[in-house]
Amino acid sequence: MPEAAPLSEEKRNLLQKYLRGEVGQSSGKSSGITRRSPGDTAPLSLTQQELWLRELHVPGIPPLYNECITLYMKGPLDVAVLEASFTEIVRRHEAWRTTFETANGQPVQVIQPASKVILPVLDLRRLGKAEREVEAVRCVAEDARRPFDLRRGPLLRPTLVKLDYDEHRLFLIAHQIILDGMSAYQIFVSELAALYKAFSAGRPSPLPELPVQCADFACWQRQWLQGEVLAKQVDYWRKQLPSDLPVLHWPNDKPRPVDRSFRGAFQPFALPVPLTGALRELSRRAGGTLFMTLLAGFAALLHGYTSQEDIVVGTLSPSGRKRTEVQALLGYFLNPVALRVNFGNHSTFSELLLQVRGILSEAISHDDVPLEFLARELKPNGGPSRSPFFTVAMSLQPPTPSLDLEWSVTSMDVESGGASWDLYIAFIDRPGGMIGRAQYNPDLFEGSAITAMLADLRTLLEGAALNPEQRVSELCRLIPSDRRQALTENP
């Protein structure tokens, strides 16, 4: 595979960390984020406001922004200490005790006073061992389908499930407006484990006080993203996403409804350790990141299914976490971003990787403008039955930290019943191999079609890892011919 013009090791590592939300950087010549004055009204961040507007103007949809994470807890557990640890986290992070109201016609953040967290406990030890896990997921899934009231709050609902004396599950359902991947997979679990360990030993909190809060970031962002800064970013996207942007003729199993239903279901999947390692090595040799390789593979799959040369795939960029001041904050700092990949030159997979690397590098330099704002400005094709700019998306979740306790976190257990896009693939990199979940709209797809698609994606990635100098068209032929024919006949 050619090693031509790779990113430097420093830039590659920086980009990889940025994509995972692990590193901040200065945004141009803007001043730093500072604490607002006590009692000042705070606006919503721009991406928070888009979530707020969606729930305000599209009533009756499934709980689209309900997120559920599960903390697996092995060993004896002191519930009182766990509650004290959770209470300290909510005290530290204003975002987790924020509600959203309207003042003078505009949404504002209202920071509620800190109070003691009492964990609801669901004791399932009376059931047989085989039934406990199933019942836990069933109960929490019901809770995950209950909407939140953004005005009244609270916007998170924890439940502690006792499966055995030394086995517990902490389920946390939260509204996305206060939670992103870095919050769930890194900050929350790290802080909870550190506080639990300290409080169990009778020591005070080892965590430093936070210099700023999410509301401070929102105030800063509103002042920074305007004028010339905003105009330059919008101009970039105007060129990338013109009004005649092609619509992906995704092979639905069912006729597309007139309006979006936002219904969702999901399927878990896994990639074996050898394949995950081969993809990492391929990424390294290409001077890129694992995310770039997965994105190139997913885009190639879409090209193979549709035969379209112009493919737009969405991803979730941690654009709000560019600032070092917000790296330790719980909250929502994501922004959907459209990535446009062209297959007109019938490139090899190696060449496709180089193209994707350039596309992604440019996109994350202009990813601060909310996608819904761009939709209002640029008015893309598609109509009310499609999400703006793209209908399929992919992401790589942040890695989970190493913990002293026998705790681990996942988002694979419970679904809320909502989906923002036709299909969303979330990869999760783990030492034992890559896992993930495919979230899809059951109004468009049968579950069997998603199972087949995931198998095709794995096959294509295996082919690319084995020989990245193959042309993309040759890799697409790895998709069974009967499946390709059925897909292209049902646009």
Sequence and secondary structure as in RCSB ss.txt:
>XXXX:A:sequence
MPEAAPLSEEKRNLLQKYLRGEVGQSSGKSSGITRRSPGDTAPLSLTQQELWLRELHVPGIPPLYNECITLYMKG
PLDVAVLEASFTEIVRRHEAWRTTFETANGQPVQVIQPASKVILPVLDLRRLGKAEREVEAVRCVAEDARRPFDL
RRGPLLRPTLVKLDYDEHRLFLIAHQIILDGMSAYQIFVSELAALYKAFSAGRPSPLPELPVQCADFACWQRQWL
QGEVLAKQVDYWRKQLPSDLPVLHWPNDKPRPVDRSFRGAFQPFALPVPLTGALRELSRRAGGTLFMTLLAGFAA
LLHGYTSQEDIVVGTLSPSGRKRTEVQALLGYFLNPVALRVNFGNHSTFSELLLQVRGILSEAISHDDVPLEFLA
RELKPNGGPSRSPFFTVAMSLQPPTPSLDLEWSVTSMDVESGGASWDLYIAFIDRPGGMIGRAQYNPDLFEGSAI
TAMLADLRTLLEGAALNPEQRVSELCRLIPSDRRQALTENP
>XXXX:A:secstr
    S   HHHHHHHHHHHTT      TT        TT  EE  HHHHHHHHHHHHSTT   TTEEEEEEEEES
   HHHHHHHHHHHHHH GGGGEEEEEETTEEEEEE         EEE TTS HHHHHHHHHHHHHHHHTS   T
TT   EEEEEEEEETTEEEEEEEEEGGG  HHIIIIIIHHHHHHHHHHHHTT    S   S  HHHHHHHHHHHS
SHHHHHHHHHHHHHHS TT        SS   SS   B EEEEEE  HHHHHHHHHHHHHTTS HHHHHHHHHHH
HHHHHH  SEEEEEEEE GGGGSGGGTT  S   EEEEEEEE TT  BHHHHHHHHHHHHHHHTTS  S HHHHH
HHH  SS TTS SS SEEEEEE      SSSEEEES S   SB SSSEEEEEE  TT  EEEEEE TTT  HHHH
HHHHHHHHHHHHHHHH TTSBHHHHHTTS HHHHHHHHT  
